[in-house]
Amino acid sequence: MPTIKDVAKRAGVAVSTASYALSGNKKIKGSTREKVLAAAKELNYRKNGLAMDLKKNKTKTIALILSDLTGPFYSELIRGVQELVLEKGYDLIVCSSYGDESSTAVKFLRETRTDGVILLAHNIENSFIQGSAREGFPIIVLDRYVTGDPNIISINVNNVNGGYKATDYLIRNGKKSVAFISGPSNSADSNDRYKGYLNALKDHGQTPLSKWILNGNFTQEGGYQATKMLIHQGEMPESIFFANDEMAIGGLEALKESEIRVPGDISIIGFDDIQLAPYLSPPLTTMRQPKYEIGKLASHVIFQVLERVQVKESYSFDTELVERSSC
């Protein structure tokens, strides 16, 4: 079994440098980290994790790693994942990537403490994912496309098209200006929805204005604060596209506080179609993504890979416009 010394020797670095790189320490240069991760992968190096059957090297456990455990988006996704995992006689561990290299999530990836990982965490870098995945330890990513490794499979919704359809819907309903409230800058989902937003504006001859493009960090508080900033600027757009429903909830509260009527004075649209969306006041128009189906497919694919069944390197779902009363 290869050791950390073998990895360091293969990468041409000190043992301490190899250890820091494998731990995700940000003090290590990106090029050095990639060299160490590549060496570890070539040697099939695994840092000691939980005690397990060394012969079979199986834990009968799947990890679901999420960037946040508090948001309303995740319940249907988790339900989709856990049904098949439990049916297969495996345990499911759900953990947060909060804390970056010190998080439990990174330990699961670095030390291979499970038989596979389903990942929806924008703060874990591609290079770390690529350095962790290997034969017998598949990683299913749900928030980006990672190509070139048969042990990494991407499952996504068509966020560019979804962002386009949301913006196009507002404009076709007579809105001459559309603001965009984004998620984190390192979120591929948010960035793709922004691309769709820009494409729709261009096709309708509208120009994006920087004052109407704000970051809400995919949280209710972030949506509230971003909407407050729009209001304080003094010139409001005719509509707002929130890149997720949670931010739209915060936006609705900010508009209500300022006695701005939805949809009388302004229209808003969200993204996700969380369970709370139809019960808001007014009920939220949004882009539905099939969260349960994504979770179900992710667990199905991870077991196919573990059973050495050939799978595609990526899968994609479409979004669906759900019209309610906020537009």
C-alpha beads as a LAMMPS data file, in Angstrom:
LAMMPS data file: protein, C-alpha beads

327 atoms
326 bonds

1 atom types
1 bond types

-500.0 500.0 xlo xhi
-500.0 500.0 ylo yhi
-500.0 500.0 zlo zhi

Masses

1 110.0

Atoms # bond

1 1 1 0.000 0.000 0.000
2 1 1 1.539 3.372 -1.032
3 1 1 2.425 5.903 1.673
4 1 1 2.585 9.677 1.828
5 1 1 6.338 9.377 1.271
6 1 1 5.705 7.570 -2.008
7 1 1 3.365 10.345 -3.114
8 1 1 5.889 13.041 -2.188
9 1 1 8.650 11.224 -4.052
10 1 1 6.493 10.778 -7.174
11 1 1 5.481 14.462 -7.125
12 1 1 9.013 15.672 -6.369
13 1 1 8.045 17.585 -3.243
14 1 1 8.666 17.378 0.496
15 1 1 6.515 15.026 2.555
16 1 1 5.079 17.999 4.470
17 1 1 4.165 19.712 1.195
18 1 1 2.435 16.563 -0.042
19 1 1 0.527 16.304 3.224
20 1 1 -0.620 19.932 3.062
21 1 1 -1.637 19.556 -0.579
22 1 1 -3.708 16.436 0.141
23 1 1 -5.361 18.262 3.037
24 1 1 -6.486 21.064 0.713
25 1 1 -4.352 23.690 2.478
26 1 1 -4.673 26.939 0.515
27 1 1 -1.063 27.902 1.269
28 1 1 0.024 25.365 -1.347
29 1 1 0.187 26.728 -4.899
30 1 1 -2.427 25.390 -7.289
31 1 1 0.174 23.877 -9.623
32 1 1 1.864 22.067 -6.738
33 1 1 -1.458 20.792 -5.392
34 1 1 -2.414 19.434 -8.816
35 1 1 0.973 17.683 -9.112
36 1 1 0.542 16.030 -5.701
37 1 1 -3.061 15.022 -6.400
38 1 1 -2.009 13.525 -9.728
39 1 1 0.752 11.529 -8.011
40 1 1 -1.674 10.283 -5.345
41 1 1 -4.108 9.219 -8.016
42 1 1 -1.417 7.384 -10.043
43 1 1 -0.364 5.479 -6.929
44 1 1 -3.964 4.924 -5.803
45 1 1 -2.951 6.469 -2.471
46 1 1 -5.601 6.683 0.216
47 1 1 -5.080 8.355 3.572
48 1 1 -6.190 6.148 6.443
49 1 1 -9.836 6.786 7.255
50 1 1 -12.328 4.827 9.306
51 1 1 -11.586 1.197 10.043
52 1 1 -12.958 -1.006 7.264
53 1 1 -12.675 -4.422 5.743
54 1 1 -9.285 -4.086 4.051
55 1 1 -9.936 -7.056 1.794
56 1 1 -13.139 -5.656 0.327
57 1 1 -12.338 -2.010 1.099
58 1 1 -16.056 -1.287 1.499
59 1 1 -17.887 0.854 4.038
60 1 1 -21.439 0.284 2.721
61 1 1 -21.867 4.054 3.042
62 1 1 -22.574 6.837 0.546
63 1 1 -21.866 10.489 1.386
64 1 1 -24.055 13.363 0.209
65 1 1 -22.084 16.609 0.495
66 1 1 -24.012 19.881 0.339
67 1 1 -22.789 23.469 0.558
68 1 1 -25.511 24.279 3.104
69 1 1 -27.766 22.061 5.206
70 1 1 -30.181 24.830 6.212
71 1 1 -31.795 25.852 2.915
72 1 1 -35.257 24.659 1.815
73 1 1 -33.959 23.433 -1.558
74 1 1 -32.414 20.214 -0.303
75 1 1 -35.253 18.169 1.231
76 1 1 -36.545 16.692 -2.044
77 1 1 -33.021 16.071 -3.316
78 1 1 -32.116 14.180 -0.140
79 1 1 -35.331 12.149 -0.367
80 1 1 -34.464 11.133 -3.923
81 1 1 -30.964 10.047 -2.911
82 1 1 -31.818 8.209 0.284
83 1 1 -34.580 5.986 -1.098
84 1 1 -32.287 3.929 -3.326
85 1 1 -29.305 4.111 -0.969
86 1 1 -31.336 2.550 1.856
87 1 1 -32.954 0.078 -0.545
88 1 1 -29.451 -1.136 -1.454
89 1 1 -28.669 -1.723 2.222
90 1 1 -26.232 1.192 2.445
91 1 1 -26.066 4.018 4.967
92 1 1 -26.327 7.652 3.846
93 1 1 -24.250 10.370 5.490
94 1 1 -25.254 13.958 4.720
95 1 1 -22.693 16.624 5.585
96 1 1 -21.861 20.248 4.830
97 1 1 -18.834 21.553 2.954
98 1 1 -18.799 24.609 5.218
99 1 1 -15.280 25.214 6.472
100 1 1 -13.478 24.392 3.219
101 1 1 -10.366 22.239 3.838
102 1 1 -11.213 21.688 7.514
103 1 1 -14.752 20.468 6.787
104 1 1 -15.994 16.934 7.322
105 1 1 -16.813 16.869 3.620
106 1 1 -13.178 17.320 2.630
107 1 1 -12.148 14.569 5.047
108 1 1 -14.591 12.172 3.386
109 1 1 -13.147 13.019 -0.014
110 1 1 -9.500 13.035 1.018
111 1 1 -9.581 9.914 3.180
112 1 1 -12.081 7.914 1.091
113 1 1 -14.232 7.212 4.147
114 1 1 -17.214 6.140 2.041
115 1 1 -17.772 4.048 -1.079
116 1 1 -18.803 7.067 -3.126
117 1 1 -19.871 10.704 -2.918
118 1 1 -22.735 12.754 -4.334
119 1 1 -21.624 16.377 -4.328
120 1 1 -23.508 19.676 -4.511
121 1 1 -20.995 22.124 -3.052
122 1 1 -19.695 25.030 -5.124
123 1 1 -16.843 25.766 -2.672
124 1 1 -15.029 22.471 -3.375
125 1 1 -12.658 22.980 -6.294
126 1 1 -12.563 20.832 -9.426
127 1 1 -8.899 19.962 -8.873
128 1 1 -9.712 18.494 -5.456
129 1 1 -12.595 16.464 -6.884
130 1 1 -10.386 15.183 -9.709
131 1 1 -7.652 14.256 -7.248
132 1 1 -10.080 12.367 -5.017
133 1 1 -12.121 10.308 -7.505
134 1 1 -10.708 6.935 -8.559
135 1 1 -11.793 3.458 -9.507
136 1 1 -13.995 2.113 -6.724
137 1 1 -14.644 5.629 -5.387
138 1 1 -16.980 7.479 -7.800
139 1 1 -18.045 11.084 -7.316
140 1 1 -21.324 12.372 -8.750
141 1 1 -21.325 16.171 -9.102
142 1 1 -24.638 18.015 -9.280
143 1 1 -23.571 21.632 -9.758
144 1 1 -21.049 21.655 -12.611
145 1 1 -19.536 19.684 -15.471
146 1 1 -16.255 17.896 -14.734
147 1 1 -14.976 15.928 -17.700
148 1 1 -12.055 13.654 -18.471
149 1 1 -12.394 11.160 -15.604
150 1 1 -14.654 8.088 -15.858
151 1 1 -15.053 8.124 -12.051
152 1 1 -16.632 11.606 -12.060
153 1 1 -20.149 11.876 -13.443
154 1 1 -22.020 15.163 -13.810
155 1 1 -25.786 15.527 -13.365
156 1 1 -27.146 19.019 -13.972
157 1 1 -30.169 20.982 -15.040
158 1 1 -29.894 23.185 -18.117
159 1 1 -29.410 26.369 -16.139
160 1 1 -28.542 28.533 -19.149
161 1 1 -31.839 27.634 -20.801
162 1 1 -33.691 28.021 -17.493
163 1 1 -32.242 31.492 -16.981
164 1 1 -33.192 32.392 -20.535
165 1 1 -36.779 31.170 -20.148
166 1 1 -37.266 33.091 -16.881
167 1 1 -36.021 36.363 -18.367
168 1 1 -37.818 35.832 -21.658
169 1 1 -41.083 35.259 -19.762
170 1 1 -40.772 38.584 -17.939
171 1 1 -39.982 40.503 -21.124
172 1 1 -42.785 38.854 -23.096
173 1 1 -45.107 39.960 -20.316
174 1 1 -44.204 43.564 -21.114
175 1 1 -41.339 44.197 -18.678
176 1 1 -38.878 46.669 -20.185
177 1 1 -36.279 46.180 -17.446
178 1 1 -35.190 43.046 -15.590
179 1 1 -32.837 43.003 -12.593
180 1 1 -30.841 39.880 -11.739
181 1 1 -30.006 38.738 -8.201
182 1 1 -27.257 36.110 -8.358
183 1 1 -25.918 33.387 -6.110
184 1 1 -22.249 33.065 -5.050
185 1 1 -19.741 34.110 -7.707
186 1 1 -18.165 30.624 -7.670
187 1 1 -21.491 28.856 -8.261
188 1 1 -21.690 27.340 -11.750
189 1 1 -25.491 27.118 -11.379
190 1 1 -25.817 30.844 -10.715
191 1 1 -23.331 31.775 -13.433
192 1 1 -25.186 29.687 -16.011
193 1 1 -28.526 31.267 -15.060
194 1 1 -26.848 34.652 -15.482
195 1 1 -25.682 33.647 -18.968
196 1 1 -29.261 32.752 -19.855
197 1 1 -30.423 36.102 -18.475
198 1 1 -27.908 37.985 -20.631
199 1 1 -28.808 35.957 -23.728
200 1 1 -32.501 36.776 -23.310
201 1 1 -31.805 40.486 -22.821
202 1 1 -29.689 40.493 -25.975
203 1 1 -32.329 38.695 -28.039
204 1 1 -34.931 41.268 -26.948
205 1 1 -32.638 44.250 -27.561
206 1 1 -32.270 45.137 -23.890
207 1 1 -28.995 46.239 -22.306
208 1 1 -27.944 44.841 -18.901
209 1 1 -27.287 47.559 -16.322
210 1 1 -24.712 46.917 -13.601
211 1 1 -26.829 48.704 -10.983
212 1 1 -29.530 46.068 -11.502
213 1 1 -27.189 43.063 -11.206
214 1 1 -26.530 42.225 -7.548
215 1 1 -25.319 39.271 -5.477
216 1 1 -27.690 37.615 -3.011
217 1 1 -25.491 34.608 -2.189
218 1 1 -28.400 32.123 -2.606
219 1 1 -29.748 32.986 0.876
220 1 1 -32.964 34.618 2.086
221 1 1 -31.005 37.326 3.902
222 1 1 -28.895 37.915 0.785
223 1 1 -32.014 38.341 -1.352
224 1 1 -33.470 40.723 1.217
225 1 1 -30.333 42.883 1.312
226 1 1 -29.888 42.912 -2.485
227 1 1 -33.502 44.001 -2.955
228 1 1 -33.052 46.704 -0.307
229 1 1 -30.090 47.994 -2.309
230 1 1 -32.192 48.097 -5.483
231 1 1 -34.838 50.092 -3.615
232 1 1 -32.310 52.529 -2.114
233 1 1 -30.875 53.272 -5.565
234 1 1 -34.117 55.094 -6.274
235 1 1 -34.830 53.805 -9.782
236 1 1 -36.481 50.402 -9.647
237 1 1 -36.628 47.933 -12.533
238 1 1 -40.018 46.645 -13.678
239 1 1 -39.124 43.067 -12.706
240 1 1 -36.555 40.995 -10.811
241 1 1 -35.186 37.547 -11.632
242 1 1 -33.886 35.889 -8.457
243 1 1 -31.474 33.018 -9.224
244 1 1 -33.143 30.898 -6.532
245 1 1 -36.416 30.898 -4.611
246 1 1 -34.814 31.433 -1.231
247 1 1 -33.509 34.838 -2.316
248 1 1 -36.925 35.642 -3.778
249 1 1 -38.484 35.095 -0.327
250 1 1 -36.122 37.695 1.134
251 1 1 -36.850 39.993 -1.807
252 1 1 -40.598 39.752 -1.234
253 1 1 -40.115 40.796 2.388
254 1 1 -37.979 43.801 1.407
255 1 1 -40.543 44.927 -1.182
256 1 1 -43.379 44.524 1.314
257 1 1 -41.539 46.664 3.885
258 1 1 -41.218 49.433 1.292
259 1 1 -44.893 49.090 0.309
260 1 1 -43.971 48.056 -3.230
261 1 1 -46.747 45.800 -4.509
262 1 1 -46.060 42.450 -6.166
263 1 1 -47.166 42.098 -8.931
264 1 1 -48.892 45.527 -9.055
265 1 1 -45.687 47.619 -9.001
266 1 1 -43.066 45.010 -9.843
267 1 1 -42.968 41.385 -11.030
268 1 1 -40.603 38.764 -9.627
269 1 1 -39.616 35.270 -10.651
270 1 1 -37.504 32.705 -8.802
271 1 1 -35.728 29.454 -9.604
272 1 1 -36.072 25.943 -8.065
273 1 1 -39.766 25.726 -7.123
274 1 1 -39.181 24.876 -3.473
275 1 1 -42.092 23.471 -1.461
276 1 1 -42.826 26.880 0.075
277 1 1 -43.151 28.699 -3.289
278 1 1 -46.926 28.200 -3.829
279 1 1 -47.692 29.305 -0.249
280 1 1 -45.961 32.697 -0.370
281 1 1 -47.936 35.926 -0.653
282 1 1 -48.257 36.228 -3.569
283 1 1 -47.525 32.653 -4.712
284 1 1 -44.158 32.687 -6.487
285 1 1 -43.726 32.250 -10.230
286 1 1 -40.553 30.234 -10.662
287 1 1 -38.507 27.822 -12.758
288 1 1 -38.962 24.269 -11.488
289 1 1 -36.026 21.892 -11.479
290 1 1 -36.727 18.210 -10.734
291 1 1 -34.905 17.940 -7.407
292 1 1 -36.253 14.539 -6.402
293 1 1 -35.503 13.055 -9.838
294 1 1 -31.955 14.447 -9.754
295 1 1 -31.340 12.811 -6.381
296 1 1 -32.836 9.536 -7.575
297 1 1 -30.675 9.484 -10.705
298 1 1 -27.540 10.395 -8.736
299 1 1 -27.943 7.423 -6.401
300 1 1 -28.812 5.121 -9.323
301 1 1 -25.692 6.156 -11.250
302 1 1 -23.346 5.848 -8.269
303 1 1 -24.402 2.236 -7.742
304 1 1 -24.061 1.499 -11.446
305 1 1 -20.464 2.718 -11.293
306 1 1 -19.762 0.688 -8.148
307 1 1 -21.173 -2.368 -9.942
308 1 1 -18.920 -1.603 -12.949
309 1 1 -21.822 -0.850 -15.289
310 1 1 -21.012 1.542 -18.126
311 1 1 -22.604 4.980 -17.628
312 1 1 -22.549 8.303 -19.478
313 1 1 -20.148 10.997 -18.274
314 1 1 -22.973 13.546 -17.912
315 1 1 -26.760 13.804 -17.645
316 1 1 -28.985 16.858 -18.024
317 1 1 -32.525 17.797 -16.949
318 1 1 -34.703 20.576 -18.353
319 1 1 -36.424 23.217 -16.249
320 1 1 -40.132 24.060 -16.344
321 1 1 -41.827 27.437 -15.941
322 1 1 -44.407 27.412 -13.133
323 1 1 -46.732 30.410 -13.466
324 1 1 -48.235 31.759 -10.262
325 1 1 -49.191 35.241 -9.074
326 1 1 -45.907 37.144 -8.587
327 1 1 -45.826 38.260 -12.231

Bonds

1 1 1 2
2 1 2 3
3 1 3 4
4 1 4 5
5 1 5 6
6 1 6 7
7 1 7 8
8 1 8 9
9 1 9 10
10 1 10 11
11 1 11 12
12 1 12 13
13 1 13 14
14 1 14 15
15 1 15 16
16 1 16 17
17 1 17 18
18 1 18 19
19 1 19 20
20 1 20 21
21 1 21 22
22 1 22 23
23 1 23 24
24 1 24 25
25 1 25 26
26 1 26 27
27 1 27 28
28 1 28 29
29 1 29 30
30 1 30 31
31 1 31 32
32 1 32 33
33 1 33 34
34 1 34 35
35 1 35 36
36 1 36 37
37 1 37 38
38 1 38 39
39 1 39 40
40 1 40 41
41 1 41 42
42 1 42 43
43 1 43 44
44 1 44 45
45 1 45 46
46 1 46 47
47 1 47 48
48 1 48 49
49 1 49 50
50 1 50 51
51 1 51 52
52 1 52 53
53 1 53 54
54 1 54 55
55 1 55 56
56 1 56 57
57 1 57 58
58 1 58 59
59 1 59 60
60 1 60 61
61 1 61 62
62 1 62 63
63 1 63 64
64 1 64 65
65 1 65 66
66 1 66 67
67 1 67 68
68 1 68 69
69 1 69 70
70 1 70 71
71 1 71 72
72 1 72 73
73 1 73 74
74 1 74 75
75 1 75 76
76 1 76 77
77 1 77 78
78 1 78 79
79 1 79 80
80 1 80 81
81 1 81 82
82 1 82 83
83 1 83 84
84 1 84 85
85 1 85 86
86 1 86 87
87 1 87 88
88 1 88 89
89 1 89 90
90 1 90 91
91 1 91 92
92 1 92 93
93 1 93 94
94 1 94 95
95 1 95 96
96 1 96 97
97 1 97 98
98 1 98 99
99 1 99 100
100 1 100 101
101 1 101 102
102 1 102 103
103 1 103 104
104 1 104 105
105 1 105 106
106 1 106 107
107 1 107 108
108 1 108 109
109 1 109 110
110 1 110 111
111 1 111 112
112 1 112 113
113 1 113 114
114 1 114 115
115 1 115 116
116 1 116 117
117 1 117 118
118 1 118 119
119 1 119 120
120 1 120 121
121 1 121 122
122 1 122 123
123 1 123 124
124 1 124 125
125 1 125 126
126 1 126 127
127 1 127 128
128 1 128 129
129 1 129 130
130 1 130 131
131 1 131 132
132 1 132 133
133 1 133 134
134 1 134 135
135 1 135 136
136 1 136 137
137 1 137 138
138 1 138 139
139 1 139 140
140 1 140 141
141 1 141 142
142 1 142 143
143 1 143 144
144 1 144 145
145 1 145 146
146 1 146 147
147 1 147 148
148 1 148 149
149 1 149 150
150 1 150 151
151 1 151 152
152 1 152 153
153 1 153 154
154 1 154 155
155 1 155 156
156 1 156 157
157 1 157 158
158 1 158 159
159 1 159 160
160 1 160 161
161 1 161 162
162 1 162 163
163 1 163 164
164 1 164 165
165 1 165 166
166 1 166 167
167 1 167 168
168 1 168 169
169 1 169 170
170 1 170 171
171 1 171 172
172 1 172 173
173 1 173 174
174 1 174 175
175 1 175 176
176 1 176 177
177 1 177 178
178 1 178 179
179 1 179 180
180 1 180 181
181 1 181 182
182 1 182 183
183 1 183 184
184 1 184 185
185 1 185 186
186 1 186 187
187 1 187 188
188 1 188 189
189 1 189 190
190 1 190 191
191 1 191 192
192 1 192 193
193 1 193 194
194 1 194 195
195 1 195 196
196 1 196 197
197 1 197 198
198 1 198 199
199 1 199 200
200 1 200 201
201 1 201 202
202 1 202 203
203 1 203 204
204 1 204 205
205 1 205 206
206 1 206 207
207 1 207 208
208 1 208 209
209 1 209 210
210 1 210 211
211 1 211 212
212 1 212 213
213 1 213 214
214 1 214 215
215 1 215 216
216 1 216 217
217 1 217 218
218 1 218 219
219 1 219 220
220 1 220 221
221 1 221 222
222 1 222 223
223 1 223 224
224 1 224 225
225 1 225 226
226 1 226 227
227 1 227 228
228 1 228 229
229 1 229 230
230 1 230 231
231 1 231 232
232 1 232 233
233 1 233 234
234 1 234 235
235 1 235 236
236 1 236 237
237 1 237 238
238 1 238 239
239 1 239 240
240 1 240 241
241 1 241 242
242 1 242 243
243 1 243 244
244 1 244 245
245 1 245 246
246 1 246 247
247 1 247 248
248 1 248 249
249 1 249 250
250 1 250 251
251 1 251 252
252 1 252 253
253 1 253 254
254 1 254 255
255 1 255 256
256 1 256 257
257 1 257 258
258 1 258 259
259 1 259 260
260 1 260 261
261 1 261 262
262 1 262 263
263 1 263 264
264 1 264 265
265 1 265 266
266 1 266 267
267 1 267 268
268 1 268 269
269 1 269 270
270 1 270 271
271 1 271 272
272 1 272 273
273 1 273 274
274 1 274 275
275 1 275 276
276 1 276 277
277 1 277 278
278 1 278 279
279 1 279 280
280 1 280 281
281 1 281 282
282 1 282 283
283 1 283 284
284 1 284 285
285 1 285 286
286 1 286 287
287 1 287 288
288 1 288 289
289 1 289 290
290 1 290 291
291 1 291 292
292 1 292 293
293 1 293 294
294 1 294 295
295 1 295 296
296 1 296 297
297 1 297 298
298 1 298 299
299 1 299 300
300 1 300 301
301 1 301 302
302 1 302 303
303 1 303 304
304 1 304 305
305 1 305 306
306 1 306 307
307 1 307 308
308 1 308 309
309 1 309 310
310 1 310 311
311 1 311 312
312 1 312 313
313 1 313 314
314 1 314 315
315 1 315 316
316 1 316 317
317 1 317 318
318 1 318 319
319 1 319 320
320 1 320 321
321 1 321 322
322 1 322 323
323 1 323 324
324 1 324 325
325 1 325 326
326 1 326 327
